[in-house]
């Protein structure tokens, strides 16, 4: 059975830590997809407006909780 998105929740202050050879920076998480299985998955917006799972980016380091900044 395939899972479908049943809700979208706001990013609520979560950030995504990214890095390259020279620096680290954060970008805001724009939302969480909630799947029919109960799983959630984060999404960030790229410059072109597309939404992606941050772990698909080669420079992904980790998710940053709002209280851990």
Secondary structure as UniProt FT lines:
FT   STRAND          5..10
FT   TURN            12..13
FT   STRAND          15..19
FT   STRAND          24..28
FT   STRAND          31..35
FT   TURN            36..37
FT   STRAND          40..45
FT   TURN            47..48
FT   STRAND          51..52
FT   HELIX           54..56
FT   TURN            58..59
FT   STRAND          60..64
FT   HELIX           66..68
//
